[in-house]
Amino acid sequence: MTCKISNETDPNKAFFFPDLDELNADRKPPEETRILALSVKPYPDTKRVRVILEMTPFLTRPHLDLVILDPSEKECAVASIIEPMTWKQEFTVYLRTEKQAGKYKLYMRLFYPPPDEEDPKFFRLDIPVEDTDRREVEFELPEKEE
């Protein structure tokens, strides 16, 4: 014997997602997905930064690449985020180089890799991909607290 619960009386949906239909109506397809806000907050130890990212609500989860360059234009951090679950992200990135005076640059790119022709469930990451969106933010590290 099976029991079906209709969506209207499902207590989980009503409690956890009261406006789910409203949220889903605003989700955008890949070609319309964009980076809405990108900011950086350095930690007082000057070895880490918090990256705060907000994207357009999406139907298909994108891929993100992040690169941070130090003031001498050398790469000091790299990260890839594959198919984030939510469109608002906050994460900590560790800087691999010693602190330098001047402006650091964070580059973020949002993209969708093409599906593999043989198996559409897989993505090809070994071929060049056009960006859907790209952002850049400059920041400086604070004086180190002892």
N, C-alpha and C positions, 0 to 999 in steps of 0.2 A: 504494500500500500504506500502510495506517495502522497505528499501533501504539498500543494502549491500555495504560495502567498502572493497576492496581487501587489503591485507596486504601490498602490494607494494606501494599503494597510500595513505595509512592511515597516515595522518599528525602527529597524536599522537605518533605512533610507530617510525616514522622517526625522530621526534624531541626529544622525551624523551629516546628512546632506540635504537639508531642507530646501535649498535653492539649486540643486544639481542641474535641473533642466535649464535654468537661467545661466549658470556658469558655462554649460556646454554650448549654448547658442553663440557665445562670443569667441569660440576657438577658431583659429585661422589655419588655412592650409599652408603647406611649406613655403610656397612662393610669397606669402604675405606675412610670414613670421619674422619679427624684427627684435633687436635689442632696444628696449625702451629706456633703461637706465643702467649705468655702470659707474661704480665708485670704488675707491680704495681707502681703507683706514689703516695706517701703519700701527703696529703694536709698539709700546714703549721700548721694548728690547731691541728694536730696529733690525731684527732678524726674520720677522714675519709680517705679513700684511693680510688684512681681511678684505676679500673681494665681495662686493655686493652687486648682484646682477638681477635685473628684471627683464623678462621677455614678454612678447605678445602671447596670450594664452594660445596654445598650439593643439592641433589635431594629431599631428605626427611629431614624436619627440626628435628634436634636432641633435646635432653634434656640435661641440664647442671646442675651440682651441684657444689657449691663453699663452701669451709670451710676455715676460717682463724684462725690459732692458735697463741696465744701470746707466748712470750719467755718461759713461764712456762708450755707450752703445753696445756693451757686451751682454749677452744673454745671462740673466741671473735666476730665472725661474721659467718653467714650462709646465703646462698641465693640459690634459685632454679630458673632456667630460663627454661621455658617450650616452646619449639618450637620457638626459635628466628627467626625473619624474614630475617635477613642478616647474613653473615658469618663474618662480622667485628662488634664487639661490644665494647662499652665503657660505663661503668656505675660506679656510686659511691656507696661504701659500708661503712656503719657506724660501727665503732668498739665499742663494748659494754663494754669493760674493760678499766681501767685506763692505761695510757701509762707506758710501762716498758722498761728498757734498754735491748738490745739484739735483736736477729733476730726473726722476725715473719715469719710464713710459710703460704702460700696460696696453697691450693689443689683444683684443678679443674678436674672434671670428665665429660666426654662426653659419653652419652649412648642413646640407643633406647629401650624403654620399649616394651615388646611384646604386640600385640593387644589382646583385650579381645576376647575369643572364641565365646561368644554369640553375640557380636556386634563389628565387626572389626573397627568401627569408634572410639571406646573408647580404652583407654590404661589402663592396670593394673599397678598401682603404689604401690600396697601392696605386691608385690613379689620381691625377689632378682633379680637383672638384671646385666648381665656382662657388664663391661665397654668396650666401643669401643676405647676410648683413655683416658689418664690421664696425668696431668702435675702438677709440683710442682715448686713454686718460693719462694725464701727467700727475705726478705726486712727488713729494719730498719726504724723506725720513726725518723724524724728530731727533732732537738731541737725546742721546742715550741716557737712561736713568741708571745710576749706579746703585 
